[in-house]
Amino acid sequence: MLNKVVLIGRLTKAPELRYTSGGIAVTRFTLAVNRNYTNQQGEREADFIPVVVWRAQAETSAKYLGKGRLVAVSGRIQTGSYESSEGQRKYTTDVVADDVRFLDWGKDKREEQEQPETPGFTPIDSDEKLPF
């Protein structure tokens, strides 16, 4: 079986960092990912995909990401369900990230903050040519 997702998109708002009762960091954000085609009005539509990041990468993402930042996420799709306060069954679909790559820093972030010392973290300068 294979459950693998790779996305490149922009954050729709600042990430939300929380901690579980056991002290594990978890960050949630939504990525806007453009579709490869335009609609009848000639506009490019987007899908808004919820992403969940755990542990050290969750803290790094919350610290250095913000609304509008371009990121690449790889991970897996996870579905779930819960019962709402009205007694209705609600279904969820999230991308659980294994890897989050910062694809742009923006001038304000680059000047104000040092790049994080996170294992496996590789920032890509927006001026660099990407291999794809």
Secondary structure, 3 states (H helix, E strand, C coil): CCCCEEEEEEECCCCEEEECCCCCEEEEEEEEEEEEEECCCCCEEEEEEEEEEEHHHHHHHHHHCCCCCEEEEEEEEEEEEEECCCCCEEEEEEEEEEEEEECCCHHHHHHHCCCCCCCCCCCCCCCCCCCC
